[in-house]
Amino acid sequence: QVQLVESGGGSVQAGGSLRLSCEYTTSRTSMGWFRQAPGKEREGVVSIYRLLTRYADSVRGRFTISQDNAKNTMYLQMNNLKPEDTAMYYCAAGGRWFPTLLPSDYTYWGQGTQVTVSS
């Protein structure tokens, strides 16, 4: 019964930055950030399992995932945002014993937070 709450979404111009937050109750397996745009399938953005991470090629070098276990909060720092980053972003938990970008590997999901990037 893991609970997840995302926040930090908003509207920015291309090149801008946003930081998303995800508060969770507890997590032992991997967690991650996923996104879904209208008419498109959900895709993995980045996943973290302890010190191990896995980034989608489209965000590597621009996005950074971090986790503060003391605060039970996971973050996604998004820099140099592009219009193609526009989507609903979801926090996921209950993954595997390794970072994974496969949505079906996760059991728990947050409500989502909208990110809109204009050109």
N, CA, C and O atoms as a MOPAC input file, in Angstrom:
PM7 MOZYME 1SCF
protein

 N      0.81700 1    -1.19900 1     0.00000 1
 C      0.00000 1     0.00000 1     0.00000 1
 C      0.86000 1     1.26100 1     0.00000 1
 O      0.71800 1     2.12600 1     0.86400 1
 N      1.74600 1     1.34800 1    -0.97700 1
 C      2.59700 1     2.51400 1    -1.13400 1
 C      1.77800 1     3.66400 1    -1.72200 1
 O      1.02300 1     3.47900 1    -2.67700 1
 N      1.93800 1     4.84500 1    -1.14100 1
 C      1.24900 1     6.03100 1    -1.62400 1
 C      2.26200 1     6.99800 1    -2.22500 1
 O      3.34000 1     7.20700 1    -1.66800 1
 N      1.90700 1     7.58800 1    -3.36600 1
 C      2.78800 1     8.49400 1    -4.07700 1
 C      2.05700 1     9.78800 1    -4.40400 1
 O      0.90500 1     9.76400 1    -4.83800 1
 N      2.73100 1    10.92400 1    -4.19300 1
 C      2.14600 1    12.22500 1    -4.47700 1
 C      3.15800 1    13.07600 1    -5.22000 1
 O      4.20800 1    13.41500 1    -4.67300 1
 N      2.84800 1    13.43000 1    -6.48000 1
 C      3.73400 1    14.26600 1    -7.29400 1
 C      3.36400 1    15.73900 1    -7.17700 1
 O      2.22500 1    16.08700 1    -6.86300 1
 N      4.35500 1    16.60300 1    -7.43700 1
 C      4.13000 1    18.03700 1    -7.46800 1
 C      5.26200 1    18.69200 1    -8.25600 1
 O      6.28000 1    18.05500 1    -8.52800 1
 N      5.08800 1    19.95100 1    -8.61800 1
 C      6.13400 1    20.69900 1    -9.29200 1
 C      5.93500 1    20.96100 1   -10.76800 1
 O      6.74000 1    21.66400 1   -11.37900 1
 N      4.88600 1    20.41600 1   -11.35800 1
 C      4.64000 1    20.64100 1   -12.76900 1
 C      4.22700 1    22.07100 1   -13.04200 1
 O      3.93000 1    22.83300 1   -12.12200 1
 N      4.21000 1    22.43300 1   -14.32800 1
 C      3.83100 1    23.78200 1   -14.70900 1
 C      4.11900 1    24.04100 1   -16.16300 1
 O      4.44500 1    23.12200 1   -16.91400 1
 N      3.99900 1    25.30300 1   -16.56700 1
 C      4.25500 1    25.71800 1   -17.94400 1
 C      5.50200 1    26.58100 1   -18.01100 1
 O      5.65200 1    27.53400 1   -17.24600 1
 N      6.40300 1    26.24000 1   -18.93800 1
 C      7.64500 1    26.99000 1   -19.11600 1
 C      7.96200 1    27.11500 1   -20.59400 1
 O      7.41700 1    26.38000 1   -21.41700 1
 N      8.84200 1    28.04700 1   -20.92800 1
 C      9.30400 1    28.19800 1   -22.29800 1
 C     10.46500 1    27.25100 1   -22.55300 1
 O     11.14900 1    26.83000 1   -21.62000 1
 N     10.68300 1    26.92100 1   -23.80600 1
 C     11.80200 1    26.05900 1   -24.17700 1
 C     13.10000 1    26.62100 1   -23.60800 1
 O     13.35600 1    27.82300 1   -23.67300 1
 N     13.91100 1    25.72900 1   -23.05100 1
 C     15.16100 1    26.15000 1   -22.44500 1
 C     15.05300 1    26.36600 1   -20.95100 1
 O     16.06800 1    26.52100 1   -20.27200 1
 N     13.83800 1    26.37800 1   -20.42900 1
 C     13.61800 1    26.59100 1   -19.01700 1
 C     13.81800 1    25.33200 1   -18.19700 1
 O     14.16400 1    24.27700 1   -18.72900 1
 N     13.59300 1    25.45400 1   -16.88400 1
 C     13.79000 1    24.33800 1   -15.96800 1
 C     12.61600 1    24.16200 1   -15.01700 1
 O     11.89600 1    25.11200 1   -14.71300 1
 N     12.43900 1    22.94000 1   -14.55700 1
 C     11.43900 1    22.60300 1   -13.55700 1
 C     11.99900 1    21.48900 1   -12.68700 1
 O     12.84100 1    20.71100 1   -13.13500 1
 N     11.53600 1    21.41000 1   -11.44900 1
 C     11.90900 1    20.30400 1   -10.57900 1
 C     10.65100 1    19.65100 1   -10.05200 1
 O      9.84700 1    20.29000 1    -9.37400 1
 N     10.48000 1    18.38100 1   -10.36300 1
 C      9.34200 1    17.61600 1    -9.90200 1
 C      9.69300 1    16.88900 1    -8.61100 1
 O     10.83900 1    16.48400 1    -8.41200 1
 N      8.71200 1    16.72400 1    -7.73900 1
 C      8.90400 1    16.01400 1    -6.48400 1
 C      7.89000 1    14.89200 1    -6.35900 1
 O      6.76600 1    14.99800 1    -6.85000 1
 N      8.29200 1    13.82300 1    -5.70300 1
 C      7.41500 1    12.69100 1    -5.46100 1
 C      7.61500 1    12.21900 1    -4.02900 1
 O      8.68400 1    11.71800 1    -3.67800 1
 N      6.59500 1    12.37800 1    -3.20800 1
 C      6.65100 1    11.91200 1    -1.83100 1
 C      6.08900 1    10.50000 1    -1.76800 1
 O      5.04900 1    10.20700 1    -2.35700 1
 N      6.78800 1     9.63100 1    -1.04800 1
 C      6.36100 1     8.25100 1    -0.94800 1
 C      6.39100 1     7.77500 1     0.49900 1
 O      7.04500 1     8.38500 1     1.34500 1
 N      5.68100 1     6.68200 1     0.78100 1
 C      5.64000 1     6.13400 1     2.13700 1
 C      6.86000 1     5.26700 1     2.40900 1
 O      7.48800 1     5.38800 1     3.46100 1
 N      7.19400 1     4.40200 1     1.47600 1
 C      8.36200 1     3.53500 1     1.59800 1
 C      8.64200 1     2.88400 1     0.25500 1
 O      7.74200 1     2.72200 1    -0.56900 1
 N      9.89300 1     2.51300 1     0.04300 1
 C     10.28200 1     1.87300 1    -1.20700 1
 C     11.56700 1     1.08800 1    -1.01800 1
 O     12.54900 1     1.60800 1    -0.48700 1
 N     11.55900 1    -0.16500 1    -1.45400 1
 C     12.74300 1    -1.01000 1    -1.39100 1
 C     13.25300 1    -1.34500 1    -2.78200 1
 O     14.45600 1    -1.51800 1    -2.97700 1
 N     12.36300 1    -1.43800 1    -3.73700 1
 C     12.74500 1    -1.72900 1    -5.10700 1
 C     12.86900 1    -0.42100 1    -5.89000 1
 O     12.80200 1     0.66000 1    -5.30500 1
 N     13.05000 1    -0.51600 1    -7.20200 1
 C     13.28000 1     0.66900 1    -8.00800 1
 C     12.06300 1     1.59900 1    -8.07000 1
 O     10.91800 1     1.16900 1    -7.93500 1
 N     12.35100 1     2.87700 1    -8.27800 1
 C     11.32700 1     3.88300 1    -8.50200 1
 C     11.67800 1     4.57800 1    -9.80600 1
 O     12.78200 1     4.41500 1   -10.32700 1
 N     10.74500 1     5.34400 1   -10.32500 1
 C     11.03700 1     6.01300 1   -11.57400 1
 C     10.04900 1     7.09400 1   -11.94200 1
 O      9.01000 1     7.26300 1   -11.30400 1
 N     10.40200 1     7.82600 1   -12.99400 1
 C      9.54400 1     8.84600 1   -13.57000 1
 C      9.15400 1     8.41300 1   -14.97000 1
 O      9.99800 1     7.98500 1   -15.75700 1
 N      7.87600 1     8.52600 1   -15.27300 1
 C      7.34600 1     8.18400 1   -16.57900 1
 C      6.53800 1     9.35600 1   -17.09900 1
 O      6.12800 1    10.22000 1   -16.32400 1
 N      6.30500 1     9.39500 1   -18.39800 1
 C      5.50900 1    10.47300 1   -18.96500 1
 C      4.63300 1     9.94200 1   -20.09100 1
 O      4.95200 1     8.94700 1   -20.74200 1
 N      3.52400 1    10.63300 1   -20.30000 1
 C      2.60200 1    10.23200 1   -21.34600 1
 C      1.94500 1    11.46500 1   -21.96000 1
 O      1.32100 1    12.26400 1   -21.26200 1
 N      2.09300 1    11.60600 1   -23.26800 1
 C      1.46300 1    12.69000 1   -24.00700 1
 C      0.18300 1    12.15600 1   -24.63900 1
 O      0.07800 1    10.95300 1   -24.87600 1
 N     -0.79700 1    13.02100 1   -24.92000 1
 C     -2.04800 1    12.58400 1   -25.53200 1
 C     -1.81300 1    11.80800 1   -26.82400 1
 O     -1.07600 1    12.26300 1   -27.69900 1
 N     -2.43900 1    10.63800 1   -26.94500 1
 C     -2.30500 1     9.84300 1   -28.14900 1
 C     -1.04100 1     9.01800 1   -28.23100 1
 O     -0.83500 1     8.31600 1   -29.22200 1
 N     -0.18900 1     9.07600 1   -27.22400 1
 C      1.05200 1     8.32100 1   -27.21700 1
 C      1.09000 1     7.37400 1   -26.02500 1
 O      0.39300 1     7.58200 1   -25.03200 1
 N      1.89800 1     6.34600 1   -26.12900 1
 C      2.02300 1     5.38300 1   -25.04400 1
 C      2.90900 1     5.94300 1   -23.94000 1
 O      3.72400 1     6.83500 1   -24.17600 1
 N      2.74200 1     5.41400 1   -22.73800 1
 C      3.54800 1     5.84500 1   -21.61500 1
 C      4.98800 1     5.38900 1   -21.80800 1
 O      5.23500 1     4.23800 1   -22.17000 1
 N      5.93700 1     6.28800 1   -21.56600 1
 C      7.33700 1     5.96100 1   -21.74000 1
 C      8.13900 1     6.25300 1   -20.47900 1
 O      7.84300 1     7.19200 1   -19.74000 1
 N      9.14500 1     5.44300 1   -20.24900 1
 C     10.01100 1     5.63600 1   -19.10600 1
 C     10.97100 1     6.78100 1   -19.35100 1
 O     11.55500 1     6.88700 1   -20.42900 1
 N     11.13800 1     7.64200 1   -18.35300 1
 C     12.04500 1     8.77700 1   -18.44600 1
 C     13.35800 1     8.44300 1   -17.74700 1
 O     14.43000 1     8.56600 1   -18.33900 1
 N     13.27300 1     8.02200 1   -16.49200 1
 C     14.43800 1     7.63000 1   -15.71300 1
 C     14.00300 1     6.78300 1   -14.53300 1
 O     12.91300 1     6.97100 1   -13.99300 1
 N     14.85700 1     5.84800 1   -14.13300 1
 C     14.59100 1     4.98100 1   -13.00200 1
 C     15.80000 1     4.95600 1   -12.08200 1
 O     16.93200 1     5.15000 1   -12.52400 1
 N     15.55300 1     4.71500 1   -10.79700 1
 C     16.63700 1     4.66200 1    -9.81800 1
 C     16.44700 1     3.49800 1    -8.85000 1
 O     15.34300 1     3.23300 1    -8.37500 1
 N     17.55400 1     2.81300 1    -8.57400 1
 C     17.58400 1     1.75600 1    -7.57500 1
 C     18.89200 1     1.93200 1    -6.81700 1
 O     19.96100 1     1.56700 1    -7.30600 1
 N     18.79400 1     2.49200 1    -5.62600 1
 C     19.95600 1     2.81900 1    -4.80500 1
 C     20.88300 1     3.74700 1    -5.60500 1
 O     20.48300 1     4.86200 1    -5.93900 1
 N     22.09200 1     3.31900 1    -5.91200 1
 C     23.03200 1     4.15800 1    -6.64100 1
 C     22.95800 1     3.96600 1    -8.15500 1
 O     23.65300 1     4.64700 1    -8.90900 1
 N     22.12100 1     3.04600 1    -8.58700 1
 C     22.00700 1     2.75100 1   -10.00500 1
 C     20.87700 1     3.54600 1   -10.65000 1
 O     19.79900 1     3.68800 1   -10.07300 1
 N     21.13000 1     4.06400 1   -11.85000 1
 C     20.12000 1     4.81400 1   -12.58700 1
 C     20.10200 1     4.38900 1   -14.04400 1
 O     21.08000 1     3.84600 1   -14.55900 1
 N     18.98900 1     4.63900 1   -14.69700 1
 C     18.84900 1     4.36700 1   -16.11200 1
 C     18.02400 1     5.49200 1   -16.72500 1
 O     16.89100 1     5.73400 1   -16.30800 1
 N     18.59000 1     6.17900 1   -17.71300 1
 C     17.93000 1     7.30100 1   -18.36200 1
 C     17.52800 1     6.97300 1   -19.78800 1
 O     18.22400 1     6.24100 1   -20.49100 1
 N     16.39500 1     7.52300 1   -20.20800 1
 C     15.99900 1     7.43300 1   -21.60400 1
 C     16.95800 1     8.30400 1   -22.40800 1
 O     17.40000 1     9.34700 1   -21.92900 1
 N     17.28000 1     7.88000 1   -23.62600 1
 C     18.21500 1     8.62700 1   -24.45800 1
 C     17.76100 1    10.07000 1   -24.68900 1
 O     18.58700 1    10.97400 1   -24.81500 1
 N     16.45400 1    10.27500 1   -24.74400 1
 C     15.91000 1    11.59100 1   -25.04300 1
 C     16.12200 1    12.63100 1   -23.94300 1
 O     16.01500 1    13.83100 1   -24.19600 1
 N     16.42300 1    12.17600 1   -22.71700 1
 C     16.58300 1    13.11300 1   -21.60600 1
 C     17.96500 1    13.08500 1   -20.97400 1
 O     18.28300 1    13.93500 1   -20.14200 1
 N     18.78800 1    12.12100 1   -21.35600 1
 C     20.11800 1    11.99800 1   -20.77700 1
 C     20.92600 1    13.27800 1   -20.99500 1
 O     21.01800 1    13.78200 1   -22.11400 1
 N     21.50700 1    13.79500 1   -19.91700 1
 C     22.27500 1    15.02700 1   -19.99100 1
 C     21.46600 1    16.25900 1   -19.67100 1
 O     22.03400 1    17.32100 1   -19.41300 1
 N     20.13800 1    16.14200 1   -19.68100 1
 C     19.25800 1    17.27200 1   -19.38400 1
 C     18.49100 1    17.07000 1   -18.08300 1
 O     18.26100 1    18.02400 1   -17.34100 1
 N     18.09500 1    15.83500 1   -17.80600 1
 C     17.33100 1    15.50300 1   -16.60100 1
 C     18.21600 1    14.77900 1   -15.60000 1
 O     19.13400 1    14.05300 1   -15.98300 1
 N     17.93800 1    14.97700 1   -14.31100 1
 C     18.67900 1    14.30300 1   -13.25900 1
 C     17.72900 1    13.81800 1   -12.17200 1
 O     16.93100 1    14.59400 1   -11.64600 1
 N     17.81700 1    12.53500 1   -11.83900 1
 C     16.98700 1    11.97400 1   -10.78500 1
 C     17.79000 1    11.93300 1    -9.49200 1
 O     19.00100 1    11.71000 1    -9.51600 1
 N     17.12200 1    12.14600 1    -8.37000 1
 C     17.76500 1    12.05600 1    -7.06900 1
 C     16.74200 1    11.57100 1    -6.05300 1
 O     15.53600 1    11.64700 1    -6.28400 1
 N     17.23800 1    11.07300 1    -4.92600 1
 C     16.36700 1    10.51800 1    -3.90800 1
 C     16.87400 1    10.89200 1    -2.52700 1
 O     18.05200 1    10.70800 1    -2.22200 1
 N     15.99300 1    11.41500 1    -1.69600 1
 C     16.31500 1    11.78500 1    -0.32600 1
 C     15.53400 1    10.84500 1     0.58400 1
 O     14.35500 1    11.07300 1     0.85600 1
 N     16.19000 1     9.79300 1     1.05300 1
 C     15.51800 1     8.79100 1     1.87600 1
 C     15.05600 1     9.34200 1     3.22700 1
 O     14.06000 1     8.87200 1     3.77600 1
 N     15.76800 1    10.32900 1     3.76400 1
 C     15.40100 1    10.92700 1     5.04400 1
 C     14.06300 1    11.64600 1     4.94200 1
 O     13.29600 1    11.68200 1     5.90500 1
 N     13.78300 1    12.21900 1     3.77300 1
 C     12.53900 1    12.94600 1     3.55100 1
 C     11.51400 1    12.13000 1     2.77800 1
 O     10.40400 1    12.59300 1     2.52000 1
 N     11.89500 1    10.91300 1     2.41200 1
 C     11.01400 1    10.05000 1     1.60900 1
 C     10.50800 1    10.80200 1     0.37500 1
 O      9.31500 1    10.80700 1     0.07200 1
 N     11.44600 1    11.43100 1    -0.32200 1
 C     11.10000 1    12.21300 1    -1.49400 1
 C     12.06200 1    11.93000 1    -2.64400 1
 O     13.27500 1    11.86500 1    -2.44700 1
 N     11.51700 1    11.76500 1    -3.83600 1
 C     12.30000 1    11.58200 1    -5.04700 1
 C     12.10000 1    12.81600 1    -5.91300 1
 O     11.00600 1    13.37800 1    -5.96200 1
 N     13.16400 1    13.23700 1    -6.60000 1
 C     13.11200 1    14.44300 1    -7.41100 1
 C     13.50100 1    14.16400 1    -8.85900 1
 O     14.21900 1    13.21000 1    -9.16000 1
 N     13.00700 1    15.02500 1    -9.74300 1
 C     13.42100 1    14.99800 1   -11.13300 1
 C     13.73400 1    16.43200 1   -11.52600 1
 O     12.82700 1    17.24200 1   -11.72000 1
 N     15.02700 1    16.74600 1   -11.64400 1
 C     15.45600 1    18.06000 1   -12.08400 1
 C     15.48900 1    18.05500 1   -13.60300 1
 O     16.22200 1    17.27100 1   -14.20700 1
 N     14.70300 1    18.92400 1   -14.22400 1
 C     14.60900 1    18.98200 1   -15.67300 1
 C     15.16000 1    20.31800 1   -16.15800 1
 O     14.60600 1    21.37500 1   -15.85400 1
 N     16.25100 1    20.26500 1   -16.91200 1
 C     16.88100 1    21.45900 1   -17.46200 1
 C     16.80900 1    21.45200 1   -18.97900 1
 O     16.63100 1    20.40400 1   -19.59900 1
 N     16.95000 1    22.64100 1   -19.57500 1
 C     16.90500 1    22.78400 1   -21.02600 1
 C     15.70000 1    22.05500 1   -21.61600 1
 O     15.83500 1    21.24500 1   -22.53300 1
 N     14.54200 1    22.35200 1   -21.08100 1
 C     13.31300 1    21.69600 1   -21.52600 1
 C     12.98800 1    22.01200 1   -22.97600 1
 O     13.23700 1    23.11500 1   -23.46000 1
 N     12.42500 1    21.01800 1   -23.66100 1
 C     12.04700 1    21.13100 1   -25.06100 1
 C     10.54900 1    20.89700 1   -25.20800 1
 O      9.94400 1    20.24600 1   -24.35600 1
 N      9.93400 1    21.42100 1   -26.28200 1
 C      8.49700 1    21.20500 1   -26.49600 1
 C      8.11000 1    19.72400 1   -26.47600 1
 O      7.02200 1    19.38000 1   -26.01400 1
 N      8.97500 1    18.85500 1   -26.96600 1
 C      8.68900 1    17.42900 1   -26.98000 1
 C      8.68100 1    16.78900 1   -25.59300 1
 O      8.32800 1    15.61700 1   -25.45500 1
 N      9.06800 1    17.55200 1   -24.56100 1
 C      9.00000 1    17.06400 1   -23.18900 1
 C      7.60200 1    17.24000 1   -22.60500 1
 O      7.31500 1    16.74000 1   -21.51700 1
 N      6.73900 1    17.94300 1   -23.31700 1
 C      5.37600 1    18.18900 1   -22.85000 1
 C      4.63300 1    16.87200 1   -22.65900 1
 O      4.52400 1    16.07400 1   -23.59100 1
 N      4.12200 1    16.64600 1   -21.44700 1
 C      3.42600 1    15.40500 1   -21.12300 1
 C      2.94600 1    15.44600 1   -19.67900 1
 O      3.28900 1    16.35000 1   -18.91600 1
 N      2.14600 1    14.44900 1   -19.32200 1
 C      1.79200 1    14.23700 1   -17.93300 1
 C      2.89100 1    13.35500 1   -17.35700 1
 O      3.17500 1    12.28400 1   -17.89300 1
 N      3.50200 1    13.79700 1   -16.27800 1
 C      4.58700 1    13.04500 1   -15.65700 1
 C      4.10100 1    12.29900 1   -14.42900 1
 O      3.42000 1    12.86700 1   -13.57600 1
 N      4.45300 1    11.01800 1   -14.34200 1
 C      4.02500 1    10.15600 1   -13.25300 1
 C      5.19700 1     9.60300 1   -12.46600 1
 O      6.23100 1     9.25600 1   -13.03600 1
 N      5.03200 1     9.52300 1   -11.16600 1
 C      5.97900 1     8.88100 1   -10.27700 1
 C      5.52900 1     7.43700 1   -10.10500 1
 O      4.33800 1     7.17500 1    -9.93800 1
 N      6.46800 1     6.49900 1   -10.14400 1
 C      6.13800 1     5.08700 1   -10.00200 1
 C      7.03400 1     4.42500 1    -8.96500 1
 O      8.19000 1     4.80900 1    -8.79000 1
 N      6.48700 1     3.43000 1    -8.28300 1
 C      7.23400 1     2.68200 1    -7.27700 1
 C      6.86100 1     1.21000 1    -7.33100 1
 O      5.94300 1     0.81800 1    -8.05100 1
 N      7.57500 1     0.40300 1    -6.56800 1
 C      7.31600 1    -1.02000 1    -6.56500 1
 C      7.83600 1    -1.69700 1    -7.81300 1
 O      7.19800 1    -2.60500 1    -8.34600 1
 N      9.00500 1    -1.25400 1    -8.28600 1
 C      9.61600 1    -1.81500 1    -9.48200 1
 C     10.35100 1    -3.11500 1    -9.21000 1
 O      9.82800 1    -4.00900 1    -8.54500 1
 N     11.57000 1    -3.21200 1    -9.72900 1
 C     12.38800 1    -4.40900 1    -9.60200 1
 C     13.62600 1    -4.14100 1    -8.75600 1
 O     13.79400 1    -3.05300 1    -8.20500 1
 N     14.49200 1    -5.15300 1    -8.66100 1
 C     15.73100 1    -4.99600 1    -7.90400 1
 C     16.83500 1    -4.39800 1    -8.78600 1
 O     18.01800 1    -4.68200 1    -8.60000 1
 N     16.42500 1    -3.57300 1    -9.74100 1
 C     17.31900 1    -2.88200 1   -10.64500 1
 C     16.51900 1    -1.77400 1   -11.30800 1
 O     15.29000 1    -1.84700 1   -11.33700 1
 N     17.17700 1    -0.74900 1   -11.84100 1
 C     16.43600 1     0.31900 1   -12.53200 1
 C     15.78200 1    -0.23300 1   -13.78200 1
 O     16.41200 1    -0.96900 1   -14.54200 1
 N     14.52500 1     0.11500 1   -14.00200 1
 C     13.82100 1    -0.35700 1   -15.17800 1
 C     12.89000 1     0.72400 1   -15.70800 1
 O     12.22800 1     1.41800 1   -14.93600 1
 N     12.84400 1     0.86200 1   -17.02800 1
 C     12.00100 1     1.85100 1   -17.68500 1
 C     10.74800 1     1.23700 1   -18.28400 1
 O     10.05400 1     1.87300 1   -19.07700 1
 N     10.46500 1     0.00900 1   -17.90600 1
 C      9.28400 1    -0.68600 1   -18.40400 1
 C      8.10200 1    -0.42500 1   -17.47600 1
 O      8.13400 1    -0.85700 1   -16.32400 1
 N      7.05100 1     0.27000 1   -17.94100 1
 C      5.89500 1     0.58400 1   -17.08800 1
 C      5.27900 1    -0.62400 1   -16.38700 1
 O      4.85400 1    -0.51800 1   -15.23700 1
 N      5.22700 1    -1.77000 1   -17.06800 1
 C      4.60500 1    -2.95600 1   -16.49900 1
 C      5.38300 1    -3.54000 1   -15.32200 1
 O      4.86800 1    -4.41400 1   -14.62600 1
 N      6.59600 1    -3.08200 1   -15.08800 1
 C      7.39400 1    -3.55300 1   -13.95700 1
 C      6.99100 1    -2.88200 1   -12.65000 1
 O      7.42000 1    -3.31100 1   -11.57900 1
 N      6.18100 1    -1.84600 1   -12.72500 1
 C      5.81300 1    -1.07700 1   -11.54000 1
 C      4.39300 1    -1.35900 1   -11.05800 1
 O      3.48200 1    -1.60200 1   -11.84900 1
 N      4.23600 1    -1.31800 1    -9.74500 1
 C      2.96200 1    -1.63400 1    -9.11500 1
 C      2.18800 1    -0.39600 1    -8.67600 1
 O      0.95900 1    -0.37400 1    -8.75000 1
 N      2.89700 1     0.63000 1    -8.22100 1
 C      2.25700 1     1.82200 1    -7.67200 1
 C      2.52700 1     3.06300 1    -8.50700 1
 O      3.63000 1     3.25900 1    -9.01800 1
 N      1.49600 1     3.90400 1    -8.63800 1
 C      1.58800 1     5.10900 1    -9.45500 1
 C      0.97500 1     6.31400 1    -8.76500 1
 O     -0.00300 1     6.18500 1    -8.02900 1
 N      1.55400 1     7.49400 1    -9.00300 1
 C      1.01100 1     8.72600 1    -8.48100 1
 C     -0.08600 1     9.23600 1    -9.38900 1
 O     -0.41800 1     8.59800 1   -10.38800 1
 N     -0.65000 1    10.38500 1    -9.04900 1
 C     -1.75900 1    10.94200 1    -9.81400 1
 C     -1.31600 1    11.69300 1   -11.05900 1
 O     -2.12700 1    11.94900 1   -11.94900 1
 N     -0.04600 1    12.04700 1   -11.13400 1
 C      0.49000 1    12.74800 1   -12.28200 1
 C      0.53900 1    14.25100 1   -12.09200 1
 O     -0.27200 1    14.82000 1   -11.36200 1
 N      1.50200 1    14.89600 1   -12.75700 1
 C      1.62200 1    16.34900 1   -12.74500 1
 C      1.96900 1    16.80100 1   -14.16300 1
 O      2.86400 1    16.24200 1   -14.79700 1
 N      1.26100 1    17.80800 1   -14.65200 1
 C      1.40100 1    18.24000 1   -16.03900 1
 C      2.60800 1    19.14100 1   -16.24500 1
 O      2.84600 1    20.06800 1   -15.47200 1
 N      3.37000 1    18.85500 1   -17.30200 1
 C      4.49900 1    19.68400 1   -17.71100 1
 C      4.23600 1    20.12700 1   -19.14300 1
 O      4.05100 1    19.29700 1   -20.03300 1
 N      4.22100 1    21.43900 1   -19.36300 1
 C      3.97700 1    21.98900 1   -20.68700 1
 C      5.12200 1    22.91700 1   -21.06400 1
 O      5.43100 1    23.86100 1   -20.33700 1
 N      5.75100 1    22.64500 1   -22.20900 1
 C      6.87800 1    23.44300 1   -22.67800 1
 C      6.51700 1    24.08700 1   -24.01000 1
 O      6.22300 1    23.38800 1   -24.97900 1
 N      6.53700 1    25.40500 1   -24.06100 1
 C      6.19800 1    26.13200 1   -25.27400 1
 C      7.45400 1    26.62000 1   -25.97400 1
 O      8.48900 1    26.83100 1   -25.34300 1
 N      7.35000 1    26.79800 1   -27.29900 1
 C      8.47400 1    27.28800 1   -28.09200 1
 C      8.38200 1    28.77900 1   -28.33100 1
 O      9.25300 1    29.35500 1   -28.98300 1

